Amino acid sequence: MSRILLVEDDHNVRVLLEHVLFDAGYEVDSATTLAEARSLLDTVNYDLLLADGRLPDGTGMELAERAEAGGAKVLIITGYAFQLVAEDLGRYDFLMKPVRPAELVAAIERVLGGKHQRALDGKK
C-alpha cells in the first residue's frame, strides 16, 4: 500500500482529499503547515508528497526537496499553477484546483508509476 503525506491547510479540502485517497486504497497522513509536514517527513517514509501550493507558512515546493531526498515523489495541488510552474520551471507535477477525485487518483497513479495499482493487484 502506498503511503501519502497530504499537506493542506483548508480543513474541508483536507478532509475531502483524505476520504478520496483512503477510498482509493492509500495510507494517508495529514499536515496543515510546513512545520508539521517537515516533522512527519523526518520520521516517516512516504511514497508521495501531495501538497497545497500555498500554505500559511510557505509553499508546498519548500517541502519537495526534503520529500524527494527521502525517496518520495511530489505532486502539488494549487490554484496558482501558472506562478508555481514559472518559479520551479516545471520541476514538479501540478494539478489545478478544483480537482476532481478521479483526476487526482489518476495523477497520483501516474506520478507513482503504477506502483500502487500493482500492489493492489498483488493483494487479490
C-alpha distance (Angstrom), angle and dihedral (degrees) to the residues before:
residue distance angle dihedral
M1 . . .
S2 3.79 . .
R3 3.78 117.6 .
I4 3.80 120.8 -141.3
L5 3.79 131.6 -166.9
L6 3.80 107.2 -149.0
V7 3.81 114.9 -161.6
E8 3.81 112.0 -171.4
D9 3.81 127.9 141.7
D10 3.81 97.5 -162.4
H11 3.82 106.1 89.1
N12 3.81 96.3 -152.0
V13 3.79 93.8 47.6
R14 3.81 91.6 45.5
V15 3.81 93.4 51.7
L16 3.81 91.6 47.1
L17 3.81 92.4 49.4
E18 3.81 91.4 46.5
H19 3.81 89.8 55.5
V20 3.80 93.4 46.4
L21 3.80 91.8 49.7
F22 3.80 94.3 44.4
D23 3.82 91.0 49.2
A24 3.82 88.7 51.1
G25 3.81 89.4 55.8
Y26 3.78 101.2 -102.4
E27 3.78 126.5 138.4
V28 3.81 106.7 -128.4
D29 3.79 135.6 -163.7
S30 3.80 118.3 -176.6
A31 3.77 136.6 -150.1
T32 3.79 131.2 178.0
T33 3.82 99.7 -159.5
L34 3.79 140.1 35.7
A35 3.80 89.7 -110.9
E36 3.82 92.9 56.0
A37 3.80 91.2 44.8
R38 3.81 93.3 49.5
S39 3.79 90.0 52.9
L40 3.80 91.3 51.9
L41 3.81 93.1 45.2
D42 3.81 89.0 53.3
T43 3.81 93.2 54.4
V44 3.82 107.5 29.6
N45 3.81 133.2 51.2
Y46 3.79 112.2 -129.9
D47 3.78 132.0 -169.2
L48 3.80 92.3 -152.6
L49 3.78 140.3 18.6
L50 3.82 108.7 -149.7
A51 3.79 105.5 -173.2
D52 3.77 139.4 170.7
G53 3.78 111.1 -116.5
R54 3.80 93.0 -131.0
L55 3.79 123.0 40.9
P56 3.81 131.8 170.0
D57 3.80 92.1 -103.2
G58 3.81 101.5 33.8
T59 3.79 141.3 -52.3
G60 3.77 135.7 -50.0
M61 3.80 89.0 -117.3
E62 3.79 89.0 66.0
L63 3.82 87.0 67.7
A64 3.79 96.0 43.6
E65 3.79 98.6 83.9
R66 3.81 92.3 48.9
A67 3.81 91.0 47.8
E68 3.80 92.2 49.1
A69 3.81 91.0 48.9
G70 3.81 87.0 59.2
G71 3.80 91.6 50.1
A72 3.81 98.5 -99.7
K73 3.78 125.5 137.8
V74 3.82 118.0 -130.8
L75 3.80 131.6 -130.3
I76 3.81 119.8 173.9
I77 3.82 122.0 -158.5
T78 3.78 114.4 -159.9
G79 3.74 148.0 148.1
Y80 3.81 88.0 -142.2
A81 3.80 102.1 57.5
F82 3.79 94.4 136.3
Q83 3.81 89.8 62.2
L84 3.78 95.3 40.7
V85 3.78 94.8 48.1
A86 3.78 89.7 50.8
E87 3.80 91.0 49.1
D88 3.80 95.4 47.2
L89 3.81 98.1 31.6
G90 3.77 91.6 -126.3
R91 3.80 94.8 -60.4
Y92 3.82 93.2 142.2
D93 3.79 135.0 44.3
F94 3.81 114.0 -103.4
L95 3.80 137.1 -164.0
M96 3.79 121.9 -166.5
K97 3.81 120.0 -128.6
P98 2.91 130.2 -87.7
V99 3.78 92.5 51.6
R100 3.80 124.8 -175.0
P101 3.82 116.4 -129.3
A102 3.82 94.3 -119.5
E103 3.80 90.6 48.5
L104 3.82 90.7 51.1
V105 3.80 94.5 49.1
A106 3.82 91.4 46.9
A107 3.81 91.3 49.9
I108 3.80 91.9 49.1
E109 3.79 91.8 49.9
R110 3.81 90.2 48.9
V111 3.81 92.2 49.6
L112 3.80 91.7 46.9
G113 3.80 89.6 49.7
G114 3.80 95.0 -123.6
K115 3.82 92.7 -58.2
H116 3.80 94.5 129.8
Q117 3.81 95.2 48.3
R118 3.81 91.6 49.2
A119 3.81 89.6 51.3
L120 3.81 91.0 50.6
D121 3.81 91.6 47.5
G122 3.80 89.8 52.7
K123 3.82 91.0 56.8
K124 3.82 93.9 57.9
